[in-house]
Amino acid sequence: MRLYLPATSADLRSGLTPRWAHAVTTALRAELPEEDDEGLEMVATLAAADESVTLLASGTPLAGGHVAPRRVVIVADLPDSAVLVPEVLGEEQLPTAVEVVEPVDWSAVVAILVDEPEAEQDVRAAAGGDEEALERAAERDLLWFDVVELADLRRDLSA
């Protein structure tokens, strides 16, 4: 199953622990029956990007330089046995929501999506609760990186 894991730059320096993620689920297909696979994958990606802001808001202070104020989405292919798809979604859960129940090995990662540096001001403000900044951040495209670029991304995001 292709998963879109919300993350922060700190996750790029450590192992990927079990967490809630997003995917093209049966519930999403039912909610958007006219959408093609590419469009459904974009919905899951954007849900993970929004959740990345939530992780930034609840995690390490951005001013400390430990976590770059950029949205990060890690795209991975995992066996179905590593993922639980909720039969019933809570009121706050999107139809893309799935639970990753096993650590994600970097060998399963197919891409890393990250905001460009120019997005930092909006992402920082969004993490602080600014809804207009969140909307501006959501309008920005995430940059695509191959997993072989992980070391470079770690270096760039810790600078």
C-alpha positions as CSV (number, residue, x, y, z in Angstrom):
1,M,0.0,0.0,0.0
2,R,1.3,3.4,-0.9
3,L,1.4,5.7,2.2
4,Y,1.9,9.4,2.7
5,L,3.4,9.8,6.2
6,P,3.2,13.3,7.8
7,A,6.6,14.1,9.2
8,T,9.1,16.8,10.2
9,S,12.7,17.3,9.4
10,A,13.5,15.6,12.7
11,D,12.0,12.4,11.3
12,L,14.6,12.5,8.5
13,R,17.3,12.1,11.1
14,S,15.7,9.1,12.9
15,G,13.7,6.0,12.3
16,L,10.2,6.3,11.1
17,T,8.0,5.2,14.0
18,P,4.4,3.9,13.7
19,R,2.0,6.8,13.2
20,W,-1.2,7.8,11.5
21,A,-0.7,8.4,7.8
22,H,-2.7,8.9,4.7
23,A,-3.5,6.7,1.7
24,V,-6.0,6.2,-1.1
25,T,-8.6,4.2,0.8
26,T,-11.9,2.7,-0.1
27,A,-13.5,5.5,2.0
28,L,-11.7,8.1,-0.1
29,R,-12.7,6.5,-3.4
30,A,-16.3,6.4,-2.2
31,E,-16.2,10.1,-1.2
32,L,-14.7,11.2,-4.5
33,P,-16.0,8.7,-7.1
34,E,-15.2,11.0,-10.1
35,E,-11.5,11.5,-9.1
36,D,-8.8,9.5,-10.9
37,D,-5.9,7.8,-9.1
38,E,-3.6,10.7,-9.5
39,G,-6.1,13.1,-8.0
40,L,-6.8,10.7,-5.0
41,E,-3.1,10.4,-4.4
42,M,-2.9,14.2,-4.3
43,V,-5.7,14.4,-1.7
44,A,-3.7,11.9,0.5
45,T,-0.5,13.9,0.0
46,L,-2.2,17.2,1.0
47,A,-3.8,15.6,4.0
48,A,-0.3,14.4,5.1
49,A,1.2,17.9,4.4
50,D,-1.5,19.5,6.6
51,E,-0.8,17.0,9.4
52,S,2.9,17.8,9.1
53,V,2.0,21.3,10.2
54,T,0.2,19.9,13.2
55,L,3.3,17.8,14.1
56,L,5.4,21.0,13.9
57,A,2.9,22.8,16.2
58,S,3.1,20.1,18.8
59,G,6.8,19.3,18.6
60,T,10.2,20.9,19.1
61,P,10.2,24.7,19.1
62,L,10.9,25.9,15.6
63,A,13.0,28.8,16.7
64,G,15.5,26.4,18.3
65,G,16.7,25.3,14.9
66,H,16.1,21.6,15.8
67,V,13.2,21.3,13.4
68,A,13.0,23.1,10.1
69,P,9.7,25.0,9.7
70,R,8.8,23.1,6.5
71,R,6.2,20.5,5.7
72,V,7.6,17.0,5.1
73,V,5.7,14.1,3.7
74,I,7.4,10.7,3.4
75,V,6.0,8.5,0.7
76,A,6.5,4.7,1.3
77,D,5.2,1.4,0.0
78,L,4.3,-0.9,2.9
79,P,2.7,-4.4,3.0
80,D,-1.0,-4.3,3.9
81,S,-0.1,-6.2,7.1
82,A,1.8,-3.0,8.4
83,V,-1.3,-0.8,8.0
84,L,-4.7,-0.7,9.7
85,V,-7.5,0.9,7.8
86,P,-10.1,2.0,10.3
87,E,-13.6,0.6,9.6
88,V,-15.2,3.6,11.2
89,L,-13.6,7.0,11.1
90,G,-13.8,9.4,14.0
91,E,-15.3,12.8,13.5
92,E,-11.9,14.5,13.1
93,Q,-10.4,11.8,10.8
94,L,-10.2,12.2,7.0
95,P,-11.2,9.4,4.7
96,T,-7.5,9.1,3.9
97,A,-6.6,8.1,7.5
98,V,-4.7,4.9,8.1
99,E,-2.6,3.7,11.0
100,V,0.9,2.4,10.4
101,V,1.5,-0.2,13.0
102,E,5.1,-1.1,12.3
103,P,8.3,1.0,12.0
104,V,9.0,2.1,8.4
105,D,12.3,1.1,7.1
106,W,14.0,3.6,4.8
107,S,14.2,0.9,2.1
108,A,10.4,1.2,1.8
109,V,10.6,4.9,1.1
110,V,10.1,5.9,-2.5
111,A,10.1,9.7,-2.2
112,I,10.3,12.6,0.2
113,L,8.3,15.7,-0.3
114,V,9.4,18.9,1.3
115,D,8.5,22.6,1.2
116,E,10.9,25.0,-0.5
117,P,12.8,27.3,1.8
118,E,10.5,30.3,0.8
119,A,7.6,28.5,2.5
120,E,9.2,28.7,6.0
121,Q,7.5,31.9,7.1
122,D,4.0,30.6,6.2
123,V,4.7,27.2,7.7
124,R,6.0,28.7,10.9
125,A,3.0,31.0,11.2
126,A,0.6,28.1,10.3
127,A,2.2,26.0,13.1
128,G,1.4,28.9,15.4
129,G,-2.3,28.8,14.5
130,D,-2.5,31.3,11.7
131,E,-5.2,29.9,9.4
132,E,-4.4,32.3,6.5
133,A,-0.8,31.2,6.6
134,L,-2.0,27.5,6.5
135,E,-4.0,28.3,3.4
136,R,-1.0,30.0,1.8
137,A,1.2,27.0,2.6
138,A,-1.3,24.6,1.2
139,E,-1.2,26.5,-2.1
140,R,2.5,25.8,-2.4
141,D,3.8,22.8,-4.2
142,L,6.0,20.4,-2.3
143,L,9.4,19.6,-3.8
144,W,10.0,16.0,-4.7
145,F,13.2,14.2,-3.6
146,D,14.4,10.7,-4.2
147,V,15.3,8.7,-1.1
148,V,18.9,8.6,-2.3
149,E,19.0,12.4,-1.6
150,L,18.2,11.7,2.1
151,A,21.7,12.7,3.3
152,D,21.6,16.0,1.4
153,L,18.1,16.7,2.8
154,R,19.2,16.1,6.3
155,R,22.1,18.5,5.8
156,D,20.0,21.2,4.2
157,L,17.2,21.0,6.7
158,S,19.5,21.1,9.7
159,A,21.4,24.2,8.5
